[in-house]
Amino acid sequence: MTVTATFYDQRTSTTFSASPFQIAARSQVAFDNILQSLFGKTLSQATYGPIRFDSTGSILVAANVNM
Protein backbone atom coordinates (compact mmCIF):
# COMPACT_ATOMS: atom_id res chain seq x y z
CA MET A 1 0.00 0.00 0.00
CA THR A 2 1.01 3.63 -0.37
CA VAL A 3 1.35 5.86 2.69
CA THR A 4 1.56 9.64 2.69
CA ALA A 5 2.66 11.52 5.83
CA THR A 6 1.75 15.15 6.49
CA PHE A 7 3.40 17.19 9.24
CA TYR A 8 1.56 20.13 10.82
CA ASP A 9 4.20 22.50 12.25
CA GLN A 10 2.62 24.20 15.25
CA ARG A 11 5.27 26.89 15.52
CA THR A 12 4.87 28.26 12.00
CA SER A 13 1.34 27.00 11.15
CA THR A 14 2.85 25.41 8.03
CA THR A 15 1.98 22.02 6.54
CA PHE A 16 4.68 19.77 5.05
CA SER A 17 3.93 16.65 2.99
CA ALA A 18 6.51 13.89 2.68
CA SER A 19 6.99 11.88 -0.48
CA PRO A 20 4.64 8.88 -0.49
CA PHE A 21 6.26 5.57 0.44
CA GLN A 22 5.31 1.91 0.00
CA ILE A 23 4.70 -0.65 2.74
CA ALA A 24 4.22 -4.30 1.79
CA ALA A 25 1.36 -6.29 3.31
CA ARG A 26 2.01 -7.59 6.85
CA SER A 27 5.27 -5.66 7.19
CA GLN A 28 6.43 -2.65 9.14
CA VAL A 29 8.49 0.50 8.73
CA ALA A 30 10.38 2.34 11.47
CA PHE A 31 11.73 5.87 11.33
CA ASP A 32 14.40 7.19 13.68
CA ASN A 33 13.85 10.93 14.02
CA ILE A 34 10.89 11.11 11.64
CA LEU A 35 10.94 14.92 11.60
CA GLN A 36 14.38 14.89 10.03
CA SER A 37 14.16 11.74 7.91
CA LEU A 38 10.78 12.47 6.26
CA PHE A 39 10.41 16.24 6.53
CA GLY A 40 13.95 17.65 6.86
CA LYS A 41 13.12 19.43 10.14
CA THR A 42 14.92 19.34 13.50
CA LEU A 43 14.04 20.02 17.11
CA SER A 44 16.77 22.67 17.18
CA GLN A 45 14.54 24.63 14.78
CA ALA A 46 11.82 24.52 17.50
CA THR A 47 9.76 22.37 15.15
CA TYR A 48 6.95 20.34 16.68
CA GLY A 49 3.44 19.16 15.92
CA PRO A 50 1.28 16.22 14.85
CA ILE A 51 1.84 13.99 11.85
CA ARG A 52 -1.08 12.55 9.89
CA PHE A 53 -0.72 9.30 7.92
CA ASP A 54 -3.04 8.63 4.97
CA SER A 55 -2.88 5.27 3.23
CA THR A 56 -4.48 3.24 0.48
CA GLY A 57 -5.20 0.46 3.02
CA SER A 58 -5.59 -0.10 6.74
CA ILE A 59 -2.56 0.75 8.90
CA LEU A 60 -1.65 0.83 12.58
CA VAL A 61 0.63 3.65 13.71
CA ALA A 62 2.57 3.59 16.98
CA ALA A 63 4.63 6.53 18.20
CA ASN A 64 7.18 7.24 20.90
CA VAL A 65 8.59 10.68 21.73
CA ASN A 66 11.98 11.01 23.39
CA MET A 67 13.79 14.24 24.06
Summary of the structure (lengths in Angstrom):
residues: 67
radius of gyration: 12.4
end to end distance: 31.2
largest distance: 36.3
contacts: 120
relative contact order: 0.34
helix: 13%
strand: 28%
